[in-house]
Amino acid sequence: MEISVEISYYALQNDYNTPVLEFLGKIDRQPGISIESGMMSTLITGEYNTVMTLLVHILEPLMEKYPSVFTLKIANACKSCQNQEN
């Protein structure tokens, strides 16, 4: 099942760019997913297990290193999923 995750990362420190760029750098190198970065959030699309495993491995180290808040929206009703069903 293909999913889309919209994720916003709020690094709670003065130099918030460093953790955000670290996050974007880590997700950008992953095979099997597509990434669309915007000003307020990033959209990650791919197979459920691939995306969720990626998030498990990336979020925990960032949260251990930086005070962080993440907001996520997860959907399986993405545009490409709808096209596959029709």
N, C-alpha and C positions, 0 to 999 in steps of 0.2 A: 504494500500500500504506500502510495506516495503522499507525503505530507509537506506542508509549509509551516515554518516557524518564523514569526516576526519577533525579533529580540531587540530590546533596548538595554544598553549597559550604562549605568551611572556609577562611575568610580568616585568614591567619596573622599577626594583629596584635592589639594590645590593643583597638582599636575595631573589632571584627569586624562590628558591626551596620551600619556605613556601607557596606562593599562588598556585604554580603548584601542590604540594601535596594536598593542600586543595581542589582544583578542582578535582583531581583524586579520592580523598576520597568521594566526594559528588556524582560523577557519578557512582562509583563502587557499591553503595548501592541501586541502582534503579532496581526494578523488570521489566521484559519485554524487556530488552535490553541486547545486548552483547557488551563487551568492549574489544578492543585489544590495549594495550598501547605499543608505540614504543619510540625510542629515540627522534624523531622529531615531532611526532603527535600521536593522539589517534583516533581510528576508533570506532564509536558508530553505532550500527545497531539495528533496531527495527521498529515497526509501526510508520508511519509518525507523528501522533498526540502525541504519547508517547515520541518520541525523541525530537520533537520541543517544547513540553511543558517542558520537562526536561531542555532544553537549556535556555528557557525563565526564568525559576526559578533559575537556577544556575549562569548564566552569569551576570545578573544585580547586584546581591550582591557582586560578585567578583570585578566588575568594579567600584562599589561604594567604596569598601575597598582598592583596589590597582590600580595604574596606569597600564593599561592592553591593549594589542593588541591581538585579536583573528583572526585567519584566518580559514575559513570553506569552505569545498567543500561538496556539497550535491548531492547525486545521487540516482535514483530509478532503476538503471540498475546494481544492485549488483549481485554477483554470485548466491546467494540463490533465488533471484527474477527470474533470468533467468531459474533456474531449475524448478520453479513452473510453468512457462509458457510452458515448453517443455513436 
